[in-house]
Amino acid sequence: MDVMGDKATLFETGRFVQPSGEEPTRDEAAEAAEEARHRLQAEAGDVESMSVLGAMLLRRGDLDGAEPQLRAATAAGDRAAANNLGVLLHQRGYPEEAAGWWRIAAVAGSAAAAHALGRHHRERGDEPAAEYWLRQSAEQGHALGAYALADLLEHRGDADAGQWMRAAAERGHREAAYRLARALDRRAAVREDGSGPDNGVDTETGAAGAAEGAEAVEAEQWYRQAAARGHRRAALHLGAILEKRGELKEAGRWYLTSAKDGEARAACALGFLLRDAGDTESAAVWWLRAAQDGDGNAANALGALHAERGETQTAERWYRAAMDAGDDNGAYNLALLCAEQGRTAQAEQWYRRAAYAGHREAANALAVLLLQNGDTSGAEPWFSKAAEAGSVDAAFNLGILYAGRGEDRVALHCYERAAAAGHTEAALQVGIARLREGDEAAAERHLRCAAGGGSAEAAYRLAAVLDARRPAVSEHELGESSQNVKTECEEWYERAATQGHRRAQVRVGMLAAARGDVVEAARWYRTAAEAGSRNGAFNLGLLLAREGSEPEAAVWWERAADAGHGRAALRLALVYARRGELAVGQRWADRAVALGPAEVTERAGRLRDALREELSA
């Protein structure tokens, strides 16, 4: 409640005791002198001094000393004293008598008394009377009255609540400024979500965007005003706005201000800011403070930090603390920790706990675990639940599950759902399906998405699609050859090749050879061959043979033939036949006949028969 009178505003109640053995400060000395002056004047019958002295004693918590002074001033008609007497009686536990004095002061024009009387009526459930007196206070410019009126109207859903909340904020009420900012934030979020009416007309998009921007700017201003007055949650929200905008230094200052005032979420956010800046030690200090205050997110962060350091027992303890704080990520992270340690049964238990609480990634992980254990029927509903909750991985995994059963149409629907959300491998599967259906345009679109997302297989398949469209170039065409210029398909082949795709590496080598770049071709063939590509080994052998290095070529052909390459086996048979090693040549010819394809089988068969005749002659 408020204390009125010149120099008599009650900010706090309670007794402030001067520690023994210390000299009073200058302010305390001045206050003591002022109190002595007012006491002398009050004893001489000065009504204003009685009122001010009573307020000073009330503020200090000296109710016994304040009461006679306030009663005497009230009897003399001082409305501030009447209000403060009401405050004193309310503190003593006499609310009805307090209300009587507040009424007297309010009728006499005291805005503070009207506010106190309105609060009194609201506490007793008499909302009409509460609104009447709070409105009297608010209309006189009283910040607390305006805020209390706004709170009452907002509780009733009255549209005028915003007007009075703004009035209170403009008069310096920090909680009103915070709540006004929150209301503006919510309105901006609704506009951003597009949840307003949709009539299919886009003419007001610019105006709506401008309104959203204006509300966000105004919200930030009110957060800043409330935070500057010490509102810790406003400082937290202001820090979040600044962090999102990239103003990390100022964001950190507001997080620090809020955290020092005891806001656990700000301490947690400050920890993440410090971690991102590379200061994990300081981050851990703030996470610890937040976690000890019950912040589950901070407990999770501490768990992850200790897990990275290999301190699994400490990590598990913090993950459990996160669970106790109601953070489902704690159960999920604990499950991941158990899975890494091979504690499958415990991992399943914690995945289930998080999944039942609605954690979609836990539901997906649980389904994967069940699938690995052969429980397909148990995995499917969890994949479905996670996919419905928005897990892109779960939608993709569900597609794999249906594809394994031969339900290709259902699988494709799942892949399309995941691809639409940006899942690279799902986009690849959709692209492959569209290629099978002959829809090359749709296939190219999805393959481009997957290739752009980093899929080497998608880059290779996209390159193959583009490669097939290239017009054939006549060997007898005169003029500057366009083959000296890299095409888009070659660029995609190269992207796949640099990611280790062996068929792409072979194809890049072939295109380089076609341009006459033997060194580049040999490099890619060798890379593919060393990675296990039999075509790469065979083509490298051809290149080396053309360059006059047949012995080295034979080494690569042998590697290719051992991997099942029929043409490489035929080449070896010819090499050994030319050297006069007929038995070895016959053996490789036999191998070529077995490996094929048909053309190779036919040629190798003729060579084998000739060698056999030569050996039996």
C-alpha positions, 0 to 999 in steps of 0.5 A: 500500500502507498504512503502519501505526504511530502517526502513520505512515500513508503518504498519498503517496510521493515526496520533498518538497524545501524550496525554497532560500532559504525558511524552513520552515513551522511544520508542517514545523518541528514535523515535523522536531523530531518526527523528531529526537526519534524518531531519538534514541529509536530510537538509544537502542533504542526499538522504537516510535520505530524503527517511526515513524521508518521510516514517516516516512522511507518517506513522504518517499521516503527508502527507504535511511534507512527500511529499517534502521529498519523491519527493526530494529523488525520484528525486535523484533516490531512488526507495523506495521513489518513491514507498512511493510517490505513496502511498502518492498520492494514499492516496491523491486521485491521483491514476493515478499519484501514478501508474506512480511513482509505475511503476518507482519504480517497473521497478527499482526492487521494489517488494512493488511497483510492488505489489501496481501497480498490485493491481492498475490494478486489481482494474481497471479490467485490469487483464493481467497487474495486473497478470504481476506486481503481479507476478513480486512482488511475484517472488521477495519474496514479501508476499503481492504480492504472496497473491494478485497473488494467490487471482487473480489466484484463482478467475480465477480458475487457478491451480497455485493459491495454489502454490502462496497461499502457498508461501505467507503463508510461507512468513508469510502472515496470511490471506494466511495461513488461506486460505491455511488451509481452502483449505486443510480442504475442500480437507480432507472433500471431501475425508472423504465424499468419493465423489471421483471416485468409481471404486469398488476397495478398494486397495487405501483406506489406501493411501486415508486415509493417505492423508486425515490425512496428509491434516488435520495435515497440515491444523492445522499447518497453522491455528496455524500459522495464529492464532498466528499472530492474525487471529481471524477466524483461532483461531476459527477453531483451537479451533474447531479442538482441541475441537473435539480432546478432548484438551479442555483447549487449545481449550478454550484458542484459542476460548478466543483469537478469541472472544476477537478479536470480533469473535462472533462464537468463543464467542458462542463456548467458552460459550458452552465449559464453560457450559459443564464444569459446569460454566453456569454463565461465559457461559452466559456472552460469549453467551450474547456478541456473541448474541449482535454481531448477533450470532443466535446460542448464542441467542438460547443458552441464550434462552434455559438457561433462559427457564431452569430457568423458565424465559420464557419471557426472553427465548422467547425474545432470541429465537426471537433474534435468529430468527432475526439473521436468525437462524431457531432453534429460531423459533423451540425453540420458538414453543417448548416453546409455546407448553409447555405453551399450546399455541397451535396456536402459537406453530403451527405458529412457527413450520410452520415458521421453517419447511418452512425454512427447519428445519426437526425436526420442520416439524416432530413436526408440523406433530405430532401437526396436527395429535394430532388435528385430521388433518391426511391429513395435517400431512402426507406431513410434516412427508414425508418432514421431513423424506426425510430431514433425520429425523429418528423420522419422518420416524418412525411416518410416519410408524405409520400413514400408519400402522393406515390405514392398509397399512402395507407394506408401514409402514414396509418400513418406519420402516426399513428406520428409523431402518437403522438410529438407531431408537430403536422403529422402529427396534422393529416394523421391528422385530415384522413384521419379526416374523409374517412373520416367518423370525426368523433370520431377526427378531432376528437381528432387535430385538437385535438392538432394545434391545441394544438401550434400548427397554424393549419390544424388550429385552423381545421378543428377550428373547422369541425367544431364549427361544423357541430354548432351548432344553427341559430338561428331569425331570429324567435326571441325573447329574449336571443340566444346569438349574443352569446356566443363559442362554442368554435368561434369561439375556435378560429377566432380562434386560427387567425386570429391565426396568419394563417389567411385562411379563419379570418379571414373566418370570424371576421369573419362570426361577428362580423357575425352578432353585430352587431359591425361594427367587429370584422367589418370588422377581420378582413375587412380583415386577410384581404383584405390578405393576399390573401383574395378572400372577405375582400375581397368580404365587406368590400365587402358590409359597407362597402356596407351602411354606405353606403360603396359607392365603397370597397366597389367597390375591394375588390370589384374586388380580389376579382373580379381574384382570380377571385371571380364574385359580386364581379364581379357586384356590380361590374357592378350598381354600374356599371350603376346609375351609368350606365357601361353598357360597364364594367358589361357588361365586369364582367358578362362576367367574372362569367359566366365565373367563376361559380358557376352561380347567378352565371353565370345572373344575370350573363348576364341582366344582360349581355343587358339591358346589351347591349340598352340599349347597342344601343338 
